[in-house]
Amino acid sequence: MSKKPDDIVVSGMSGRFPLSDTTDEFAKNLFSGVDMVTEDDSRWPIGLYDMSGRMGKLDCYKDFDSPFFGLNDQIIAASDPQARMLLEVAYEAMMDAALASMKTLYSSRISFANDFKGPSLVVDTACSASLSALTLACNDLLLDNTDYAIVCGTHMDFEPFIFQFQQELGICSPDGMSRVLDAAANGFVKAEAVCCVFLQRRQCARRLYGHILTARMNVDGHKKMGMFFPSYALYISND
């Protein structure tokens, strides 16, 4: 019997988000209408290069329990905060999926620390990287190339230069305000996150957050409006 896309489910998840150390705290802030986009000098001085300082920032990135993951302090000292937090959220996502029997650099460091066997790769397709990684994981699950998949996404801003460049290009909002689907929209607002989902086949899952109905990748080719603007389409479903 061939496998269907919705045979793949999200059975565990974890993450660090602006003003939120867990997925539950992030959801609570969203439902409560908390503005998690803030302005302070925790990354660079306010007003640097005349940039808007408003962005979503992670505060919980300095502490890490190296012995718990069997890594020495020298290895951890040479890694950036995103690599350390990816280890944490990957472990938490596995525990959230009730895989208590599974033993506890980005993808390779996670695989090394957990003694994983199988594909281990970093996917970088700019703002679509996490969904591209999810698509690759779903395909490998459907093809029986793997039994489980850990898909992580991470983004943090410690250098102001890319931030300045994106504001000058008109990609980021110069006033740091997100106005989705509004005529006054003038760019998106950058925010940080380190998060993870654990994927497996439905019949093996002990917990179910949702089904993966479909996952695909695509590039829009040469567009008149430029490479930084996605094409749009209207999708109508009767389901």
TITOR-17531 format. One record per residue (C-alpha): residue in one letter; z, y, x. Coordinates in steps of 0.5 Angstrom, whole numbers, plus 500, padded with zeros to 3 digits. Layout:
N
AZYX;...
end
This chain:
239
M500500500;S498507503;K503512504;K503518500;P505525502;D511525498;D514519501;I517524507;V523527505;V528532508;S534529509;G538533513;M538540516;S542545520;G541552522;R543559525;F541565522;P543573522;L550574520;S550566518;D552561522;T550555517;T545554512;D550554507;E553561509;F545563509;A544561502;K550565500;N548571503;L541570500;F544569493;S549575494;G544580496;V547581503;D542585507;M542581514;V537586517;T542591521;E541596527;D546596533;D546596540;S547588541;R540587544;W538594547;P540601546;I539604539;G532609539;L529605545;Y522607546;D523610539;M523604536;S526602529;G533598531;R533594525;M532587525;G536580524;K540578529;L544572531;D551573534;C553566535;Y549564541;K554565547;D558559546;F556552548;D560545549;S556542555;P560536556;F559534548;F552533550;G553530557;L550536560;N553539566;D554547567;Q548548572;I543545567;I546550561;A546556565;A539555567;S537555560;D536560555;P541561548;Q535558544;A535551548;R542551547;M543552540;L537547538;L541542541;E547544536;V542544530;A538538532;Y545534532;E548537526;A541536522;M542528524;M549528522;D547532515;A542526514;A548521515;L546518521;A552517524;S550511528;M545515532;K547517539;T548524540;L529545555;Y527545548;S524539545;S525535552;R532537553;I533535545;S530528547;F534527553;A540529551;N539524545;D536518548;F530519543;K523515544;G517517542;P513524541;S517530544;L513537544;V513544544;V508547539;D507555539;T502557534;A505564534;C508565527;S506559524;A509555529;S514551525;L510549520;S505547525;A510542528;L512540521;T505538520;L504534526;A511531524;C509529517;N502526520;D506522525;L510519520;L504517515;L501514521;D507510522;N507513529;T515514528;D520513524;Y524519524;A522526526;I526532528;V523539527;C526545530;G524552529;T527558534;H526565535;M530570539;D529577541;F532579548;E526584551;P524590547;F517590550;I514585545;F518589539;Q515595542;F508593542;Q508590535;Q510596532;E505600536;L500595533;G502596526;I505589525;C512591525;S515596520;P516602524;D522604519;G525597519;M524596512;S521590509;R517591503;V513585501;L507585496;D509593495;A503598496;A508602501;A509596506;N508598513;G509591517;F514586517;V521586520;K523581526;A529577525;E532571529;A533564527;V535557530;C534552525;C532544524;V530539519;F531532519;L525528516;Q524521514;R521516509;R524517502;Q526509502;C531510508;A534517506;R541517504;R541524502;L535528499;Y534536500;G526536498;H520532498;I514534503;L508535498;T503536503;A502539510;R496542513;M494546519;N488551519;V485557523;D481563519;G476564524;H473571526;K476576520;K474583520;M481585519;G483582526;M486576528;F493579526;F492579519;P492572515;S486571510;Y489571503;A487566497;L489565490;Y492558489;I493556481;S497549479;N498546473;D503542475;
end
